[in-house]
Structures are given as structure tokens and as C-alpha cells.
């Protein structure tokens, strides 16, 4: 695991190794206030102690209206900042850099008449109408741009090292990137990356040169060529690119036959080829140390995101780097412990229970 042990420089900050904890929302842990709880504190502290090289805090709403779930954490008001300071202190006590992912869910959130680049009907897997996206005015776009900037400023005041914009997984920034959804004829449609670029620029001007500002974006938005174009357009403003999937149902992910990792890792690989000096992260389906090492080496990635591994075993990083059993996610669908809608937050994780049983 020698490659995984290497540190990576992102702007003026060094990671502890090449293993990143990606944003993973802990549904049902907070409430309508969006404030950090003691449960969040224990969760992030355990992963920081567990050998993570970088932790990116879960998707955090920049406006109450733009939430993806009623129990999502927020940074839309100053009263939420103190909880994030506690989280930052807990993570930093283990010398681990800490970012937070900033999100506005747009048509994919809880608002049934939601902000969206253009009028759009979001449908579920059965084709039933789930939500209506309402075309935003230019003034509304500028308001939400400022919501992102102010949330980043609160994160900085809380002591975090940086922020990641959530620009994939069907949420608002992703909706602007995707030409199947953003059919505007104004500047926000002619230059579909403008919304993200304005946010990145505003955060840099507000938070200064030492604050890290990156973005998670879809490699396929809707096609790989579009994802690469989006990534290249962000190159002068973003400090890192965390590559995943785009708008579900409005994108076409693919990978070559016999490619050993996911479509998202393949997309990250292709973006990294074109942006060799940009820190690029890959994600999806990495469940053990061998896979993480191989993905970093094959795809040429700077960091590899491991989510479920840390949920099963918060000590995943240490165990991988020291050659021990790290546990494994059992892919418990549909009743995953971490599902936002299929349980009330009390379901136990079988993979974690199995791993703990082996440690006795």
C-alpha cells in the first residue's frame, strides 16, 4: 500500500495520505434546525482517528429551502456555525484536513416547486411525477450564488480548511451543467458552467487565497465529452475535482469492456489525463485496500474516495495501511442502514456487525 501512504498537496494544504472520506449524509441524526449533533461529532472523530487522509463533511444545505432531506445539516445561518467548529476541532485533533460539501438540491430536494435552471419535471423510477422544477430568474440565480458564498464563509469561520461544491448526483449545480435540463438561452445556458464558476470565484474573493475550494462533478453530464469540457472550464477556479456521476436518468455513464473499476473511476481517469496538474479524486465501489491501491495506480488519481468502507469500519484507513482486515460493505439493499427513506435511522449495519464480530 505504498502509493496510498503518499501525501497529496491541494493548494497550500497536504493530505495525510491518498484515502479520502467522501461526503455521506447521516440521515435522521439532526432535525429541522440542521445543527450538528453529538452523534455527528463521534462519527467524524472516529473516522479521523481511523486513518483518513482527508475528510469531506456530508452534503450540507446552503438554504433551508434547498435541502435534500428534512434532517440534513446546514450552514444557512450563523447559529449552525458552532456545531461545525466542534466537528473541525475533532477532526483536526488527528491532523486530518477537513472540508465540507455545500449543496442546494434544486429539483431533487424536498421542495415540490423547486429552483431549477429551466422548467423540468422530475420523475421517479416508475415514471411518476416526483417534483416540479421552476425556471429561475437571473436574480434568483445570483441570490443562490451568494447563499453558497456565505455558507463557505461560515465554514471558514468554523475553522474548516475548505469546501467542496456539490455539482453532481442530480442536484442544482449539476442541473446547470446538464444540457438536457439547462435549456436556457441566456448567459447561464450559453455558458452552462457559469453558475459554478461564479460561486467558485465568489468564495475565493470572500475567503481568501489559503482557503481550499473544489467541486464534485459528474464525469458524464450527459456524456463523457461534456464532463471533460466542464472539468476543463473549471480548471482555473477549482483547487480540486472530485469526480462522480451526473444527473441520474439524464446522463450516459460507460466504461470500456473489462475495465476493472466503475464508470465513475473511468471518468475520473479520463479527466485526469487531460488535467495532469489538477488534483483529481475517484469514487465508487472501492471496498478494500487492494482495490484502492490499484485504482489510484491504474487511473493515475490523486485520491480515492472510500465511503462504505469507513461506515462499516471507521478504522478503515489505519487497517488498510497497516495490512489488517478492514471489513466489507455487504450492499444491504433495500434496507441499508444509511438509506434516507427506507428506515428511521435505527437499523444496524450488518457489515459492521460482522466485522466487529471477527475482532472479538
C-alpha positions in Angstrom: 0.0 0.0 0.0 2.9 2.3 -0.5 1.1 4.5 -3.0 -1.8 5.0 -0.7 0.5 6.2 2.1 1.7 9.2 0.0 0.6 12.7 0.8 -1.1 14.9 -1.7 -0.9 18.7 -2.0 -4.1 20.6 -2.6 -3.4 24.3 -2.9 -1.4 25.1 0.3 -2.7 22.0 2.2 -1.3 18.5 2.4 -3.4 15.4 2.9 -2.3 12.7 5.3 -2.5 10.0 2.7 -4.4 9.2 -0.6 -7.5 7.9 1.1 -10.4 10.4 1.3 -13.7 10.0 3.1 -16.3 11.4 0.7 -19.5 13.3 1.7 -22.1 10.9 3.2 -25.2 12.3 4.7 -26.1 10.8 8.1 -29.9 10.9 7.7 -32.1 11.2 10.8 -29.2 12.4 13.0 -30.2 16.1 13.1 -33.6 17.7 12.8 -35.3 20.6 11.1 -32.7 23.0 12.6 -29.9 21.5 10.6 -27.5 21.7 13.5 -24.6 19.3 14.3 -25.3 16.7 17.0 -23.1 14.8 19.4 -23.7 11.7 17.2 -22.1 13.6 14.2 -19.2 14.6 16.4 -18.5 10.9 17.4 -18.9 9.8 13.8 -16.4 12.2 12.3 -14.0 11.9 15.2 -13.8 8.1 14.8 -13.1 8.4 11.0 -10.4 11.0 11.6 -8.8 8.7 14.2 -9.2 5.8 11.8 -6.6 6.9 9.3 -8.4 9.0 6.8 -6.1 11.2 4.7 -8.8 13.8 4.1 -12.4 14.1 5.3 -15.1 15.9 3.3 -18.1 16.5 5.5 -21.5 15.4 4.4 -23.7 17.4 1.9 -24.7 20.5 3.8 -27.5 22.8 2.7 -26.8 26.4 1.9 -30.5 27.3 2.2 -33.3 25.7 4.1 -35.5 25.6 1.0 -32.7 23.8 -0.9 -32.4 20.8 1.4 -32.4 17.2 0.1 -33.9 15.9 3.4 -35.6 17.4 6.5 -32.8 16.2 8.8 -29.9 17.4 6.6 -27.2 19.5 8.2 -27.0 23.2 7.2 -24.8 26.2 7.0 -27.5 28.6 6.0 -27.4 30.6 9.2 -24.8 31.7 11.8 -26.4 29.6 14.6 -25.2 26.5 12.8 -21.5 27.5 12.8 -20.7 26.5 16.4 -21.5 22.8 15.7 -19.2 22.8 12.7 -16.5 24.3 14.8 -16.8 21.3 17.2 -16.6 19.0 14.2 -13.5 20.8 12.8 -11.8 20.6 16.2 -12.5 16.9 16.5 -11.1 16.1 13.0 -8.1 18.4 13.3 -7.1 16.8 16.6 -6.0 13.9 14.5 -4.1 16.1 12.0 -6.6 15.4 9.2 -7.7 18.1 6.8 -11.5 18.8 6.9 -13.7 20.2 4.1 -17.5 20.4 3.9 -19.6 19.8 0.9 -22.1 22.6 0.1 -25.3 21.7 -1.6 -28.5 23.1 -3.0 -30.7 20.2 -4.1 -32.8 22.1 -6.6 -35.5 19.9 -8.2 -34.0 16.8 -6.5 -34.7 18.1 -3.0 -37.7 18.4 -0.7 -39.2 21.5 -2.4 -42.0 20.4 -4.7 -41.8 23.6 -6.7 -38.1 23.8 -6.7 -35.4 26.1 -8.1 -34.1 24.7 -11.4 -32.2 26.2 -14.4 -35.3 25.6 -16.5 -38.8 24.2 -16.2 -38.4 20.5 -15.6 -40.5 17.6 -14.3 -38.5 15.1 -12.1 -39.9 11.6 -12.3 -39.3 8.6 -10.1 -38.2 5.1 -11.3 -41.9 4.3 -12.2 -42.3 7.4 -14.3 -44.5 9.1 -11.7 -44.0 12.9 -11.2 -41.9 13.5 -8.1 -41.3 17.2 -8.2 -41.5 20.2 -10.5 -38.5 22.4 -11.3 -39.3 26.1 -11.9 -37.1 28.2 -14.1 -35.0 30.5 -12.0 -34.8 34.2 -12.8 -31.3 35.7 -13.1 -31.9 37.5 -9.8 -32.7 34.2 -8.1 -29.6 32.6 -9.5 -27.5 35.5 -8.0 -29.2 35.0 -4.7 -28.3 31.3 -4.5 -24.8 32.1 -5.7 -24.5 34.3 -2.6 -26.0 31.6 -0.4 -23.2 29.3 -1.4 -20.6 32.0 -0.8 -22.0 32.9 2.7 -22.1 29.2 3.6 -18.4 28.9 2.7 -17.6 31.9 4.8 -19.4 30.3 7.8 -17.4 27.1 7.2 -14.2 29.1 7.2 -15.1 30.9 10.4 -15.8 27.4 11.9 -12.2 26.5 11.2 -12.6 24.2 8.2 -9.9 24.0 5.7 -12.0 24.3 2.6 -15.3 23.5 0.8 -16.5 21.2 -2.0 -19.4 22.3 -4.1 -21.9 19.5 -4.8 -22.0 19.6 -8.6 -23.2 16.1 -9.4 -25.8 13.5 -8.3 -28.8 15.4 -9.8 -28.5 18.5 -7.6 -28.7 22.1 -8.6 -25.2 22.8 -9.9 -25.4 19.5 -11.7 -28.7 20.7 -13.3 -26.9 23.7 -14.7 -24.2 21.6 -16.2 -26.5 19.2 -17.9 -27.8 20.3 -21.3 -30.8 18.0 -21.1 -32.1 20.1 -18.2 -30.5 23.5 -18.7 -32.1 24.7 -21.9 -31.8 28.4 -21.1 -31.0 30.9 -23.8 -29.3 33.5 -21.6 -25.7 33.5 -20.4 -26.4 30.7 -17.9 -27.5 28.5 -20.8 -24.9 29.6 -23.3 -22.1 29.0 -20.7 -23.6 26.2 -18.5 -20.7 26.2 -16.2 -21.1 29.9 -15.3 -23.2 29.2 -12.2 -20.4 27.1 -10.7 -17.7 29.5 -11.8 -19.4 32.4 -10.2 -19.7 30.5 -6.9 -16.1 29.4 -7.0 -14.9 33.0 -7.8 -17.1 34.5 -5.1 -15.8 32.1 -2.4 -12.2 32.8 -3.4 -12.8 36.6 -3.1 -14.6 36.2 0.2 -12.4 33.6 1.9 -9.0 34.4 0.5 -6.1 32.6 -1.1 -5.4 30.0 1.6 -9.0 28.5 1.7 -9.4 25.4 -0.4 -12.3 25.5 -2.9 -13.1 22.4 -5.1 -16.1 20.8 -6.7 -17.6 17.4 -7.1 -18.9 17.0 -10.6 -20.2 14.3 -12.9 -17.9 12.7 -15.4 -21.0 12.1 -17.7 -23.1 15.2 -17.9 -24.7 13.9 -20.0 -21.8 12.3 -21.9 -18.1 11.9 -21.0 -17.1 14.6 -23.5 -19.4 17.1 -21.7 -18.0 16.1 -18.3 -14.5 16.6 -19.6 -15.4 20.0 -21.1 -17.0 21.1 -17.8 -13.9 20.0 -15.9 -11.6 21.9 -18.2 -13.7 25.0 -17.8 -13.3 24.9 -14.0 -9.6 24.4 -14.1 -8.5 27.9 -13.3 -11.0 28.4 -10.4 -11.2 25.0 -8.6 -8.4 23.6 -6.4 -9.5 20.0 -6.9 -12.1 17.9 -8.8 -13.9 15.1 -7.1 -15.4 13.1 -9.9 -18.6 11.0 -9.7 -21.8 10.6 -11.6 -24.1 13.2 -13.1 -27.9 13.7 -13.3 -29.5 10.2 -12.9 -31.6 9.4 -15.9 -30.2 12.3 -17.9 -26.7 11.0 -18.4 -25.0 8.0 -20.0 -22.1 6.6 -18.0 -20.0 4.0 -19.6 -16.6 2.3 -19.3 -14.6 0.1 -21.7 -15.2 -3.6 -21.7 -13.1 -5.4 -19.0 -12.3 -2.1 -17.3 -11.8 -3.3 -13.6 -13.4 -0.3 -11.8 -16.6 1.7 -12.0 -17.7 4.1 -14.7 -17.1 7.0 -12.3 -13.4 5.9 -11.8 -13.0 5.6 -15.5 -14.4 9.1 -16.0 -12.0 10.5 -13.3 -9.2 8.7 -15.1 -10.1 10.4 -18.4 -10.4 13.8 -16.8 -7.0 13.4 -15.0 -5.4 12.6 -18.4 -6.4 16.0 -19.7 -5.7 17.8 -16.4 -2.4 16.3 -15.1 -1.7 19.2 -12.7 -5.2 19.2 -11.1 -5.8 17.0 -8.0 -8.5 14.6 -9.1 -10.4 12.2 -6.9 -12.2 9.0 -8.0 -15.0 7.1 -6.3 -17.5 4.2 -6.4 -17.2 0.6 -5.5 -13.8 0.7 -3.7 -14.3 -1.7 -0.8 -10.8 -2.7 0.4 -7.2 -1.6 0.4 -6.1 -3.6 -2.6 -8.8 -2.1 -4.8 -7.9 1.4 -3.6 -4.3 1.0 -4.4 -5.0 -0.5 -7.8 -7.5 2.3 -8.7 -5.0 5.0 -7.7 -2.3 3.4 -9.8 -4.3 2.4 -12.9 -6.3 5.6 -13.2 -3.5 7.9 -12.1 -5.7 9.5 -9.5 -4.5 11.7 -6.6 -7.0 10.5 -4.0 -9.5 7.7 -3.9 -12.8 8.2 -2.1 -13.8 5.3 0.2 -17.3 5.8 1.7 -18.9 2.5 2.7 -15.6 1.1 4.0 -15.5 3.8 6.7 -19.2 3.2 7.5 -18.5 -0.4 8.1 -15.2 0.2 9.9 -14.3 3.8 11.0 -10.7 2.5 11.4 -10.6 1.6 7.7 -7.6 3.8 6.8 -5.3 2.5 9.5 -6.3 -1.1 8.9 -5.6 -0.8 5.2 -2.3 1.0 5.5 -1.1 -1.5 8.1 -2.3 -4.6 6.2 -5.1 -5.7 8.6 -8.7 -6.9 7.9 -10.6 -3.7 7.0 -14.1 -5.2 6.8 -16.5 -5.1 3.8 -19.8 -3.5 2.9 -22.5 -6.2 2.3 -24.6 -4.0 0.0 -27.7 -4.5 2.0 -30.4 -3.2 -0.4 -33.0 -2.1 0.0 -32.7 -1.8 3.8 -29.3 -0.2 4.1 -28.5 1.3 7.5 -27.7 4.6 5.7 -30.8 4.8 3.5 -32.6 8.2 3.8 -36.1 6.9 3.2 -36.3 3.2 3.9 -35.7 3.2 7.6 -35.9 5.5 10.6 -32.2 5.6 11.4 -32.3 2.8 13.9 -31.4 0.0 11.6 -28.0 -1.6 12.4 -25.3 -2.2 9.7 -24.8 -6.0 9.2 -21.4 -5.4 7.6 -20.3 -3.5 10.6 -21.7 -6.1 13.0 -19.9 -8.9 11.0 -16.6 -7.0 11.1 -16.9 -6.3 14.8 -17.7 -10.0 15.5 -14.5 -11.0 13.7 -12.5 -8.7 16.0 -13.5 -10.5 19.2 
